[in-house]
Amino acid sequence: MFETILFFVLLAVFVVIVGAASIRIVSPYEKGVIERLGRYRRTAEPGLTLIVPFLDKLRKVDMREQVVDVPPQEVITKDNVVVTVDAIVFYEATDPVKLVYNVANFFDAATKLAQTNLRNVVGEMELDHALTSRETINTKLREVLDDATDKWGTRIVRVEIKRIDPPVDVTQAMHRQMKAEREKRANILEAEGMRQSKILEAEGVRQSTILKAEGDAEAVRRVAEAEKFRLQTEAQGQSEAITRVYRAILDAEPDDKLIALQYLESLKSVADGRATKIFLPYEATGILASLGGIGDLLKDAQSPSNAVA
């Protein structure tokens, strides 16, 4: 009886051990490659997977994106300059079966492949082009590595160049070249600024001269218009005054005696002792002859220093 109980206990323990050994759990970011007696049987998806203990073997493959750090290496560029290049390769598994059976050590294989192709890609470029074309290098290297690693069941996601270091003497020469280029640009900008300043100053003088000339011309024009208006106003006033005098004389209906008296008043004003000669209108002789006492008036009006013609 004791032997029977012991047998069932040992059988239960064996069943538990076998059951535990037959249960495998695959994480969500993994896939499992199941082999039976050394031969591929199937691919296990994430979750609970059952295998035959002692006959089946489960190999888990990480399907997440991985990183391969390419060690720094010296590369000779097209213009024979030795530069140190360092890169990083990002990849992810696409077929766990190929990744397990087609390559023994994917990390080492990807590293060596990246180093070789990095030499080829950078070696086809000159130094200046390589320093300013990192995106081009990344794209070319990714395409080459992606084609080469396709049979390994992986996909190259991207390649990033960490650094491209030229030799020290080349770096110093580049620094001097950049400094000279900056000084050249600064001198050009300074000369351009002075030239623009002179142009603006000359333009300002020109505009000032034009505005001054226009102002002087406008002032002359306005003065001429004001003088013209004054002369017109004065002439119009004199015309109106003469017209009024003429109308007043016409309205008064003057006779010969009134005209003679006016001539005498005019002669009195002329013969005030300042003039040396007195001119009488020819028409006035007839009027003077008709007045009997005109001679006496003229004698009183004359002085020793005056003469009448």
C-alpha positions, 0 to 999 in steps of 0.5 A, a space after each residue: 500500500 505504501 509503495 502504491 501511494 509513493 508511486 502515485 505521488 511520484 507520478 503526480 510530481 512528474 506530471 506537474 514537472 512535465 506540465 510546467 516544462 511544457 508551458 512557455 510565455 512569449 512577451 508581446 515584443 517577442 516571437 518564439 522559434 520552436 525546434 523539435 529534435 533540432 528541426 524548425 517546427 513553428 513560430 510562436 506568437 506572443 502569449 502562452 505557448 505549449 511545447 513538448 518537454 525534452 523534445 521541443 526547444 523555444 528560442 525567443 527573438 526580440 522584435 523591438 528596434 535595436 541599436 548597433 554602435 559602429 566603432 570609430 574608424 579612419 576613412 580616406 576621403 576622395 581628396 586623400 584626407 584621413 578622417 575619423 567616422 563614427 556611426 549608429 545603426 538602428 534595425 528591427 527584426 522582421 523575420 525571426 526564422 531568418 534572424 535565427 538560422 541565416 546569421 550566427 551573430 547578427 550584431 557582429 555581422 551588422 557592425 562589420 558590414 556598416 564599417 565596410 560600407 561606411 568606408 565606401 560611402 565616405 571614400 567617394 566624397 571629398 572632405 568638404 562634401 562629406 562634412 556638409 552631407 551627413 544626410 546624404 551619407 545616412 541615406 546611402 548607408 541605410 539603403 546599402 545595409 538594408 539590402 544586405 541585411 534583408 536575407 537576415 530577416 531584419 530591416 535597417 530603420 535609419 543610420 546616423 553619423 555621430 561625428 566626422 573628425 578631420 586631422 588636427 592640422 586640417 581642422 586648424 586650416 579650416 578654422 583659419 579659412 572660416 575666419 578669413 571668410 568671415 573677415 572677408 564678408 565683414 569687410 564686404 558688408 562694411 564697404 557695402 554699408 559705407 557705399 549705401 550711406 554715401 548714396 543715401 547722403 548724396 540722394 539726400 543732398 540732391 533732394 534738398 537742393 531740388 526742394 530748395 530750388 522748387 521753394 525759391 521758384 515758388 517764392 519768385 512766382 508768388 512774388 511776381 504774382 503779388 507784384 502783378 496783382 498790385 500793379 493791376 490793382 493800382 492801375 485799376 484804381 488810377 483808371 477808376 480815379 481818372 474815370 471819376 474825375 472825367 465824369 465829374 468834369 463832364 457833370 460840372 459842364 466847365 466853360 472857358 473861364 473855369 479851364 483858364 483858372 485851372 491852367 492858372 492854378 497849374 502854372 502857379 504850382 509849376 512856377 514855384 521857384 524850383 524850375 528853370 523852364 516852364 512849358 505851356 501847351 500850345 492849345 493854352 495860348 488861345 485861352 490865355 489870349 482871351 483873358 485880359 489880365 493874364 499878362 499881369 498874373 504872369 509877371 507877378 508869378 515870374 522871378 529873376 531866376 525863372 524864364 518862360 518859353 
